[in-house]
């Protein structure tokens, strides 16, 4: 079976796989084993964050892996408490020290924290860190269009990626349209929503049966056909393999629309609205 994951090009010329591994709560030696399993199965994009407290786990998996460092795309994220410029520069360096890496392929501002109003200087720190060779590509998470428009206006640089909550119950159609019109790649966190809710959905069950696939595979295929990068989290080799086995079938237009119609106005998993939510 071909486990090659397609890649897509970002607005700065870097290419990135269309599916990666989310590592939230993957820690310690057990976490290293889970990440190594994913790499062995064909994953090349590994997503982490300063606040996940597992950058060291990710770095250890990179060192133990038989895949060369330049074949991997490693992501981390800047927490809200370090968004002032000098603190951001130090935090980026600390992220690298924790992981024992020379550079991150992708580094993101985790949340805009608009009440604090430091996200522009945090963005300038990422721009400079990229110039210094500490980061290959810079992006954001959970930024609304007005936040990114301000980054463009004040620094001249738009993010390569905006990682947002995106799943069938919250499909972010307007946000995705803005991304597409402005050359910002959409990346989906919690792409499978909450399993206990989504795995019971009759629409998804019917589509999955039609294709002889699992509901998770149908949802991840939906992300792929939307043009979004997804980063499902899984600690087990069986589920990891299932999540990347989505390139041998396609959803038709009717099925894509049916999934799109599952979205809800209150579809956010934890009601984390970037206009007011703050993460430190």
C-alpha positions as CSV (number, residue, x, y, z in Angstrom):
1,X,0.0,0.0,0.0
2,X,1.3,3.4,-0.9
3,X,1.5,5.5,2.2
4,X,2.8,8.6,0.5
5,X,0.9,11.7,1.8
6,X,0.4,14.4,-0.8
7,X,2.0,17.8,-0.2
8,X,0.8,21.3,-0.8
9,X,2.8,24.5,-1.2
10,X,2.5,27.4,1.2
11,X,2.6,31.1,0.2
12,X,6.3,31.3,1.1
13,X,7.2,28.3,-1.2
14,X,7.6,25.7,1.6
15,X,5.7,22.4,0.9
16,X,3.8,20.6,3.7
17,X,1.9,17.3,3.9
18,X,-1.9,17.5,3.8
19,X,-2.2,15.3,6.9
20,X,-0.1,15.4,10.0
21,X,0.0,14.0,13.5
22,X,-1.5,16.0,16.4
23,X,0.5,15.4,19.6
24,X,-1.6,17.0,22.3
25,X,-1.2,14.9,25.4
26,X,1.5,12.7,23.8
27,X,4.3,12.9,26.4
28,X,7.3,11.0,27.7
29,X,8.6,7.7,26.4
30,X,5.1,6.5,25.5
31,X,4.6,9.7,23.5
32,X,7.9,9.1,21.7
33,X,6.7,5.7,20.8
34,X,3.5,7.0,19.4
35,X,5.2,9.6,17.3
36,X,7.8,7.1,16.0
37,X,4.9,4.8,15.0
38,X,3.3,7.6,13.0
39,X,6.6,8.4,11.3
40,X,7.2,4.8,10.4
41,X,3.7,4.7,8.9
42,X,4.4,7.6,6.6
43,X,3.6,10.8,8.6
44,X,6.0,13.6,8.1
45,X,4.2,16.6,9.6
46,X,4.3,16.6,13.5
47,X,2.3,19.3,15.3
48,X,3.2,20.3,18.9
49,X,3.1,23.5,21.0
50,X,5.0,25.1,23.9
51,X,1.9,24.8,26.0
52,X,1.5,21.0,25.2
53,X,4.7,20.6,27.3
54,X,5.9,17.9,24.9
55,X,8.4,19.6,22.6
56,X,11.1,17.5,24.2
57,X,9.1,14.4,23.4
58,X,8.8,15.4,19.8
59,X,12.5,16.2,19.6
60,X,13.4,12.8,21.0
61,X,11.2,11.1,18.5
62,X,13.0,13.0,15.7
63,X,16.3,11.9,17.0
64,X,15.3,8.3,17.3
65,X,13.6,8.1,13.9
66,X,15.3,6.5,10.9
67,X,13.9,9.3,8.8
68,X,16.3,12.2,8.2
69,X,15.4,15.5,9.9
70,X,15.1,17.3,6.5
71,X,12.2,15.0,5.6
72,X,10.2,16.0,8.6
73,X,8.0,19.1,9.1
74,X,8.0,19.9,12.8
75,X,5.6,22.5,14.2
76,X,5.4,24.4,17.5
77,X,3.5,27.4,18.8
78,X,4.1,30.5,20.9
79,X,2.0,30.8,24.0
80,X,0.1,34.0,24.9
81,X,2.1,34.8,27.9
82,X,5.2,35.4,25.7
83,X,3.8,37.6,23.0
84,X,5.8,40.7,23.9
85,X,8.7,40.9,21.4
86,X,11.7,40.1,23.6
87,X,9.7,37.4,25.4
88,X,8.7,35.9,22.1
89,X,12.2,35.7,20.8
90,X,13.4,34.0,24.0
91,X,10.4,31.6,23.9
92,X,11.2,30.6,20.4
93,X,14.8,29.9,21.4
94,X,13.6,28.0,24.4
95,X,11.2,25.9,22.2
96,X,14.2,24.9,20.2
97,X,16.3,24.1,23.2
98,X,13.5,21.9,24.7
99,X,13.3,19.9,21.5
100,X,17.1,20.0,20.9
101,X,16.4,21.1,17.3
102,X,18.3,23.6,15.2
103,X,15.1,25.0,13.6
104,X,11.4,24.5,13.4
105,X,9.8,24.1,10.0
106,X,6.7,25.8,11.1
107,X,6.1,28.1,14.1
108,X,2.7,29.6,14.9
109,X,1.3,32.2,17.3
110,X,-1.2,30.0,19.3
111,X,-4.0,32.5,19.9
112,X,-4.3,36.3,19.0
113,X,-5.2,37.3,22.6
114,X,-6.7,40.6,21.3
115,X,-7.3,42.1,24.7
116,X,-3.6,41.9,25.5
117,X,-2.8,43.4,22.0
118,X,0.7,42.0,21.7
119,X,0.1,39.8,18.7
120,X,1.7,42.2,16.2
121,X,5.0,42.4,18.1
122,X,4.8,38.6,18.5
123,X,4.5,38.3,14.8
124,X,7.5,40.6,14.3
125,X,9.5,38.2,16.5
126,X,8.5,35.3,14.3
127,X,9.5,37.3,11.2
128,X,12.9,38.0,12.6
129,X,13.3,34.4,13.9
130,X,12.7,33.3,10.3
131,X,15.4,35.7,9.1
132,X,17.8,34.3,11.6
133,X,17.2,30.7,10.4
134,X,15.3,29.5,13.5
135,X,12.1,28.9,11.6
136,X,11.4,28.0,8.0
137,X,7.8,29.1,7.8
138,X,5.7,31.3,10.1
139,X,1.9,31.2,10.7
140,X,-0.8,31.7,13.3
141,X,-3.6,29.8,15.0
142,X,-7.2,31.0,15.6
143,X,-6.7,34.4,14.0
144,X,-9.7,36.1,12.5
145,X,-9.4,37.9,9.2
146,X,-9.2,41.3,10.9
147,X,-6.2,40.1,13.0
148,X,-4.4,38.9,9.8
149,X,-5.2,42.0,7.9
150,X,-3.6,44.0,10.7
151,X,-0.5,41.8,10.5
152,X,-0.3,42.5,6.8
153,X,-0.8,46.3,7.3
154,X,1.8,46.7,10.1
155,X,4.5,44.2,9.0
156,X,3.9,43.6,5.3
157,X,3.8,39.8,5.9
158,X,0.8,37.5,5.9
159,X,0.9,34.1,7.7
160,X,1.6,31.0,5.6
161,X,-0.9,29.0,7.6
162,X,-3.8,29.7,10.0
163,X,-4.6,26.7,12.1
164,X,-8.3,26.9,13.1
165,X,-11.0,24.8,14.7
166,X,-12.5,23.0,11.7
167,X,-14.7,19.9,11.6
168,X,-18.1,19.0,10.1
169,X,-20.0,20.6,13.0
170,X,-18.1,23.9,12.5
171,X,-17.0,24.2,8.9
172,X,-15.8,27.8,9.0
173,X,-16.9,28.5,5.4
174,X,-16.4,32.3,5.6
175,X,-13.0,32.0,7.2
176,X,-11.9,29.5,4.7
177,X,-13.0,31.7,1.8
178,X,-10.9,34.6,3.2
179,X,-7.9,32.3,3.5
180,X,-8.3,31.2,-0.1
181,X,-8.7,34.7,-1.4
182,X,-5.5,35.9,0.5
183,X,-3.2,32.9,0.0
184,X,-3.3,31.7,3.6
185,X,-3.4,27.9,4.0
186,X,-6.1,26.5,6.3
187,X,-5.0,23.9,8.8
188,X,-7.7,22.1,10.9
189,X,-7.3,21.4,14.6
190,X,-9.7,18.9,16.2
191,X,-10.6,17.8,12.6
192,X,-12.7,14.9,13.9
193,X,-14.5,17.0,16.5
194,X,-15.6,14.9,19.6
195,X,-15.7,11.2,18.6
196,X,-18.6,10.4,20.9
197,X,-20.8,12.9,19.0
198,X,-19.6,12.7,15.5
199,X,-19.3,8.9,15.3
200,X,-23.1,8.6,15.9
201,X,-24.0,11.0,13.1
202,X,-26.4,9.2,10.6
203,X,-25.3,11.3,7.6
204,X,-21.7,10.4,8.1
205,X,-22.5,6.8,8.8
206,X,-24.4,6.5,5.5
207,X,-21.6,8.1,3.5
208,X,-19.0,5.9,5.2
209,X,-21.0,2.8,4.4
210,X,-21.3,3.8,0.8
211,X,-17.5,4.0,0.4
212,X,-16.8,1.1,2.8
213,X,-14.7,3.5,4.9
214,X,-14.8,4.6,8.5
215,X,-16.5,7.8,9.6
216,X,-13.1,9.2,10.5
217,X,-11.7,8.5,7.0
218,X,-14.7,10.2,5.4
219,X,-14.2,13.3,7.6
220,X,-10.5,13.5,6.9
221,X,-11.2,13.0,3.2
222,X,-13.7,15.9,3.4
223,X,-10.9,18.1,4.9
224,X,-8.5,17.1,2.1
225,X,-11.1,17.9,-0.6
226,X,-11.8,21.3,1.1
227,X,-8.1,22.0,0.6
228,X,-7.4,22.0,4.4
229,X,-4.5,20.4,6.1
230,X,-5.7,18.2,9.0
231,X,-3.7,17.1,12.1
232,X,-5.7,14.3,13.8
233,X,-4.3,13.0,17.1
234,X,-3.9,9.3,17.6
235,X,-1.6,7.3,19.8
236,X,-2.2,3.9,18.3
237,X,-0.7,2.5,15.1
238,X,-4.0,1.1,13.9
239,X,-5.8,4.5,14.1
240,X,-2.8,6.3,12.7
241,X,-2.8,4.1,9.6
242,X,-6.6,4.5,9.3
243,X,-6.3,8.3,9.3
244,X,-3.9,8.4,6.4
245,X,-5.7,5.8,4.3
246,X,-7.9,8.3,2.6
247,X,-6.4,8.7,-0.9
248,X,-8.0,5.7,-2.6
249,X,-11.5,7.1,-2.7
250,X,-13.3,10.5,-3.3
251,X,-16.4,12.1,-2.0
252,X,-18.8,13.4,-4.7
253,X,-20.3,16.9,-4.7
254,X,-23.5,15.8,-3.0
255,X,-21.6,14.1,-0.2
256,X,-19.4,17.1,0.3
257,X,-22.4,19.3,0.5
258,X,-24.2,17.0,3.0
259,X,-21.2,17.1,5.3
260,X,-21.0,20.8,4.9
261,X,-24.6,21.1,6.0
262,X,-23.8,19.5,9.4
263,X,-22.3,22.8,10.6
264,X,-23.9,24.5,13.5
265,X,-23.8,28.2,14.7
266,X,-22.7,26.9,18.1
267,X,-20.5,24.2,16.7
268,X,-17.3,25.1,18.5
269,X,-16.1,22.3,20.8
270,X,-15.3,24.5,23.8
271,X,-16.8,27.8,22.8
272,X,-13.3,29.3,22.2
273,X,-14.1,32.4,20.1
274,X,-10.9,34.0,19.1
275,X,-12.5,37.5,19.3
276,X,-12.6,37.2,23.1
277,X,-10.9,33.9,24.1
278,X,-7.4,34.3,25.7
279,X,-4.8,31.6,26.1
280,X,-1.6,32.1,28.2
